[in-house]
């Protein structure tokens, strides 16, 4: 549980630094990334080009529910792939 809180705060902080995101909210590793536009195309890029599976909540929100033992290295890998998908 401590890891989920620590890595979750780390990941939320890194996501808030990115451009193109309307809002980031969450608790621990349950994170919602709200975008200005529908996320269907972005989710497809993440899945098929970058092998990152995400959930959705509504039309404009990407939902992250990774395992509670996610490491900071894994979080950094997600951020890298998310940036690539966001800007491609």
Residue, then its C-alpha position, 0 to 999 in steps of 0.5 A: x500500500x505504501x508503494x502504491x501511494x508513493x509511486x502514485x504520487x510520483x506518476x501523478x506529478x509526472x503526468x501533471x508536467x505534460x502538455x496536452x492534458x486537461x486534468x490529472x486526478x487520482x488516489x494512489x495508483x488509481x489515476x484518471x487523465x482527462x483530455x480535451x478531446x476524445x481518447x479513443x485514438x490515443x488509447x489505440x496508439x498506446x495499445x497497438x503501437x506502444x503495448x500499453x493497456x489503459x482503461x477509459x471512463x467516459x469519452x475524454x478520460x484515460x483510466x490507469x489501474x496498474x498493479x499495486x507493486x508498480x515500480x518508479x522505473x515502470x512508471x517512467x516507462x509509461x510516461x515515455x510511451x504516453x508522451x510518444x503516443x500523445x505527440x505522434 
